[in-house]
Amino acid sequence: MPMKPYKVFCYQPSCKNLANYKIASRWSDGGVEELKTYALACEKCLSEAFSQSFVKHKSCRTISGEILEPPMIFELQKGRHSNQLVRRTDLEASCIS
């Protein structure tokens, strides 16, 4: 069933832009895998939101058997589920440097 279109806004305080990116970590308990979302960000706020995601990531606790990878940047695309999003390693590198 197709997803209904809706507007997704940047999570940064006082930003009114539409989000273009999802910042998330791959999480798994060994049976289920999903993306743990830290932020949705527009292009302008991406670098700051990506930096903040590492602070949030450090506060996450896992139990035996769980895996939580470091934060990554994914390009949001209308009608796509999380497991279909394209990872943007080029943006990750430019946000870190």
N, C-alpha and C positions, 0 to 999 in steps of 0.2 A: 504494500500500500504506500503510495507516495506521501511524503511528509508535507504538511501544510506550510506554506511560506510565512515567515514572520521575521521581524527585524531583531537583530542581535546587536546590542550596544556594548561598547568598551566598558570594562569594569573599573577603570581608573576614576577616582573621585573627580567630579566636575567636568568630565569629558562627555560630550554629547555625540561623538562620532560612532559610526557603525563599526563593529568589530570585524577585522579581516583575518585574525589569527587566534588560535587556541593554544594556550601554553599548558602542557599536561605531561604527566609521567605514565609510563606503562606500569600497571599493577597486575599481579597475578597471585592467586593462592594455590597454584598448581593445577587447578581445574578450570577456573574462570579467568579470563583476561579482559581488562578494560582500561580506559584512560582515566586517570585521576586529574581533574581539571583544577588548575591553580588560578587561571585568568583567561579572559577573552579580551583581546586588545586590538586597537586600531594601529595603523602604521606609525603614527606619531608617538604613541605611548608604549610601543612594543619593547624597546630596550629597557625602560624602567620596570615594566611588568615582568619581563623575563628575569631581571635581577631580583625582584621581590619574590619570585617563585622559588628561588633557591633557599631563601629564608623560610618560607612555608614548608618546603620539602624537608628541611632539617628537623622541623618539629613533628613530622609524621613518624609514627612508630609502627613497626611490623612485628608479627609473631612468626614463630618457626614455620617455614614453608612458604611464607609470603615473599614476593619480590616487588620492590618499588624502584624503578629506574630513575635516573636524574631527569629533571625537566627538559622538555623538548618543545619546539615550535612547529605547529601544524597549520596549514593554510585552510581556512574555513571555506567550504563550498556548499552552496544551496542544495538541499536534497540529499546530501551525503551523510552517512552515519560515521561515527568516530573511527571505526575500523577501516574506513575508506579514505580518510584524510591523508594528504600528502605532507610528509615531514620536510621542513625547510632547514636543512643543516647549514645552508649558506647564510641564512639570517641568524642562526644560533652563533655562528662564528663571528659575524659582524657585531652582534650585541655583546659578546664577551670581550672582544678586543677594544 
